[in-house]
Amino acid sequence: MQGIARRALKLSKLIAAGAAALAFCNAAFAQNAKIPVVAAENFYGDVVQQLGGSHVDVTSILSNPDQDPHLFEASPKTARALQHASLVVYNGADYDPWMTKLLDVSKNAKRTVIIAADLVGKKAGDNPHLWYDPATMPAVARAVSAALVTADPAHKADYDANLAKFLDSLKPIDAKVAALRARYAGVPVTATEPVFGYMSDAIGLAMRNPSFQLAVMNNTEPSASDIAAFEKDLREKRVRVLIYNSQATEALTRRMLKLAQQSKVPAMSVTETEPAAKNFQKWMAVQLDALSAALEGKGQ
């Protein structure tokens, strides 16, 4: 009986030790677990990564710079990623309507959702390319940082430091915008789509052919008069630069690019997806440098 009692006592101690070890491991896992984040577009995902550092696990849905974002269709993989996300960031203003549908069928009361359009007062019908507005990313960054602090207050110092660093890193971009505005405000330009519209406005460029751009963005055929006006601007060099979306080079865009080349109007490409091996800041800086070169007559 004593042997049985000793064995029982030994077993109970092993169980207790195992339970304590398991509890310690679970506590350590909870403390070190990364916050799962889903961003609809990779530039928002990049900003979350810069703000969250090693404390976040970010999945970006739209990340292919060779894909037309307007043709994207959500997959079961996308839905699964959203189910497990503690934080979701997307553009809104009808740019990524599939996100709203996916979130509606994947309810999670503990999930925080940040919509860039809501932060900057934009809605369906407005130009949805909000990341080209210099006011957007600071607003998104502050909202993301606050959400991370709420989810993981133990690392608040890290999030605060990363936010300050990120906001400081945007100052060279603001300086480039200010320099371009001082030199080129009022200069007429045109574009195949309104992708770069907010940045163009910030610089003060005089953007022409808006109805043509809206038609192309909405996958409808521009009117004959809009096409004729666009061609006349290029042929008679009424514009300094042609800005085009290199992720959506349909036949009409290629036609305008060819005419611009023949007329010696510099062309500058922009994208709707952050290129590989570049962060948001570098992406914006490179495009602003390309615009500066085009305005100087050194187009692509």
C-alpha angles and dihedrals in degrees: 000000000000090000090051090048092050091049091049091049091048091049092049090051091050091049091048091048091048092049091049091049091048091049090050092050092048091049091048091048092050090049094048099034115122122237108249110230131182121197120189092213126036096232089062089045090052092052091049089051092051091050098041100037113176092352096072137063107206128196116189116198102195106046108131111104090197094057125089102236091209090065095052119126122195118243134203087258089060091050092050092052091052092050091063098038120115091189129032125188124187141157106243125184087109093295093117105019091159088071092063091050093048093048091049091058094041104058118189119165092196095053119105116215123198118192114192093207092058091052094055099035099252127142143182109304094036121104100282098203091099099156090073090062107093089218095059106070097048088054092047092046093053092048093048093047091051090050092050092050090051092049095043112020091167089074098042092123091057093049093047092050092047092050092051090048092049095049090048090051090060093062095084089054091051088049091053091050091050092049092050091047092051091053106032109026109140095019110138118240135161138210140197091226135010092249093120093036100115093047090047089053091049090054091046097239117162102241116206133196098031095162091054090052094049092051092052092046091051092048094246128126115261114236120264090249092052091051091047092050091049092050091047091053090054098040094049093038093238088150129057098212140016112217115199138181106242091196093063108041101159123168094275092051091049089050092054092045091053091049091048090052091049091048092045093240108151116241126211125193126217130183137213094216127059109251121242117269093022130098122216094265094051091045092055093043093051092051093047090051089050090051091050090052092048092050087052089054097259099115129168 
